[in-house]
Amino acid sequence: MVVTVVVRSRSMDSSGEDLRDHIIELLPRLRRFARSLARNAQDADDLVQITAERALAHAAQLRPDHSVAGWLFGILRNAWIDEGRSRRRRGLLLEPEDLAERVADPAAGADQELLCLQSALSQLPEEQRLAVALVLVEGFSYKEAAAIMGIPVGTLTSRLGRAREALQSLLSETPGAPS
Amino acid sequence: MTFTDDVLMAYADDELDTPTRAAVEAAMATDPEIGRRIAQHQALRGRIHSAFDKVLLEPVPARLLQAVRSEAPPHGGNNIVPLRMRGARRPAWPQWTAIAASLIVGVIAGRLVLAPSGTGPIVMRTGQVMASGTLADALSDQLAAHQAAAGPVSIGVSFRSKSGEYCRTFAWRQTSAMAGLACRAADGWRVRVVDGTQSAAAASGSYRQAASPMPPAVIAAVGALIAGEPLDAQAESAARARHWRP
């Protein structure tokens, strides 16, 4: 009995370290994913930080058969949805002028193409935006993306289809659009 | 044979099984419209992917690495919202230090920045919270060793952060007193922490006499960011001469 406990606690320690390594490895991708959801880089990195902290605090929920990446992206998705709700509750702030200022400030050397896509994405409903972020930005398969969002593949597909249709029309008059 | 747009999209995303894929390709040979629609889906996918791919090339901020490596991950990380940090339920020191680097300013800045004037000492620029006007000038020019006791800005400590940039603490003693920490970036002084609470207001009055003049949030942020020791007068002056470039 004692032996069992010791062995289990050791394996949890080592998986805790593995988890940290996994998260560090995935930080660039988590940042990219967050950037396709949040309004600015700062907010995006806040989401990534919340994700890392929640993952470490709830490491026990990660089962061996889980994909660490899928689990982490799912945590980030939940954090983003929570954050959106609480932002709406607080009635805040900063959103409209945020993007407008960035677009209006050429001195920023900001990546206009990225801003343009972020602005188009921000006009999609939450769930469509997630579908685009997971499949088109992150390159998850439909099956993986559906699992992360906790929905059937058919639902994912139809959200993705509607999102693409909306994006095509939002982007059709902007420079860089495919002819 | 006709296909729904979802099937053509799935073709573009390489999600079809082999028989359906073959059927789409056969239909493409006779109907150029199918190929055009698939190409459209692929172009959008490529455009989005390559735009966001650039994020992968950015250096990962130190605070994120720190959050992963910190020994005692704070439980309830979902509480990391600036307004909460200012409330009574303050985490114990180690967690506080670990997350201090992130306790920015979005909401605090919202309060300061969105004041009707819009020309205060702290402004929002390109999604960043930046020092502006008198405050920015003082951060660039004022040396802690030579500053007027009654000036609008009092500079506290200057130091190099772990990511190499120069950071300085400040107290602002105008109508809205506050204290904070700003770090020098290519586009100016980025405000990392601002505390406009009473302790900050008090600090601004007796900034250099008090034993612990800076608000805890600012002290904690210094502790989280600093690499080595604060700059002495000579190093501070040299850093100013280099325009605070690392």
Chai-1 contact restraints between the chains, C-beta under 6 A:
chainA,res_idxA,chainB,res_idxB,connection_type,confidence,min_distance_angstrom,max_distance_angstrom,comment,restraint_id
A,R20,B,V68,contact,1.0,0.0,6.0,A-B,restraint_1
A,I23,B,V68,contact,1.0,0.0,6.0,A-B,restraint_2
A,I24,B,V68,contact,1.0,0.0,6.0,A-B,restraint_3
A,L27,B,V60,contact,1.0,0.0,6.0,A-B,restraint_4
A,L27,B,L64,contact,1.0,0.0,6.0,A-B,restraint_5
A,P28,B,L56,contact,1.0,0.0,6.0,A-B,restraint_6
A,R31,B,V55,contact,1.0,0.0,6.0,A-B,restraint_7
A,R32,B,F52,contact,1.0,0.0,6.0,A-B,restraint_8
A,R32,B,V55,contact,1.0,0.0,6.0,A-B,restraint_9
A,R32,B,L56,contact,1.0,0.0,6.0,A-B,restraint_10
A,R35,B,V55,contact,1.0,0.0,6.0,A-B,restraint_11
A,S36,B,F52,contact,1.0,0.0,6.0,A-B,restraint_12
A,N40,B,G127,contact,1.0,0.0,6.0,A-B,restraint_13
A,D45,B,P61,contact,1.0,0.0,6.0,A-B,restraint_14
A,V48,B,L64,contact,1.0,0.0,6.0,A-B,restraint_15
A,Q49,B,L64,contact,1.0,0.0,6.0,A-B,restraint_16
A,Q49,B,A67,contact,1.0,0.0,6.0,A-B,restraint_17
A,Q49,B,S102,contact,1.0,0.0,6.0,A-B,restraint_18
A,I50,B,G77,contact,1.0,0.0,6.0,A-B,restraint_19
A,I50,B,N78,contact,1.0,0.0,6.0,A-B,restraint_20
A,I50,B,I80,contact,1.0,0.0,6.0,A-B,restraint_21
A,A52,B,A67,contact,1.0,0.0,6.0,A-B,restraint_22
A,A52,B,V68,contact,1.0,0.0,6.0,A-B,restraint_23
A,E53,B,A67,contact,1.0,0.0,6.0,A-B,restraint_24
A,E53,B,P73,contact,1.0,0.0,6.0,A-B,restraint_25
A,E53,B,P74,contact,1.0,0.0,6.0,A-B,restraint_26
A,E53,B,G77,contact,1.0,0.0,6.0,A-B,restraint_27
A,R54,B,G77,contact,1.0,0.0,6.0,A-B,restraint_28
A,L56,B,P73,contact,1.0,0.0,6.0,A-B,restraint_29
A,A57,B,P73,contact,1.0,0.0,6.0,A-B,restraint_30
A,A57,B,H75,contact,1.0,0.0,6.0,A-B,restraint_31
A,L93,B,G110,contact,1.0,0.0,6.0,A-B,restraint_32
A,L94,B,G110,contact,1.0,0.0,6.0,A-B,restraint_33
A,R102,B,T126,contact,1.0,0.0,6.0,A-B,restraint_34
A,R102,B,G127,contact,1.0,0.0,6.0,A-B,restraint_35
A,D105,B,T126,contact,1.0,0.0,6.0,A-B,restraint_36
A,A108,B,T126,contact,1.0,0.0,6.0,A-B,restraint_37
A,E113,B,A51,contact,1.0,0.0,6.0,A-B,restraint_38
A,L114,B,A51,contact,1.0,0.0,6.0,A-B,restraint_39
A,L117,B,I48,contact,1.0,0.0,6.0,A-B,restraint_40
A,L117,B,A51,contact,1.0,0.0,6.0,A-B,restraint_41
A,L136,B,R45,contact,1.0,0.0,6.0,A-B,restraint_42
A,L136,B,I48,contact,1.0,0.0,6.0,A-B,restraint_43
A,V137,B,I48,contact,1.0,0.0,6.0,A-B,restraint_44
A,V137,B,F52,contact,1.0,0.0,6.0,A-B,restraint_45
A,Y142,B,E15,contact,1.0,0.0,6.0,A-B,restraint_46
A,T157,B,D6,contact,1.0,0.0,6.0,A-B,restraint_47
A,G161,B,D6,contact,1.0,0.0,6.0,A-B,restraint_48
A,G161,B,M9,contact,1.0,0.0,6.0,A-B,restraint_49
A,P178,B,A43,contact,1.0,0.0,6.0,A-B,restraint_50
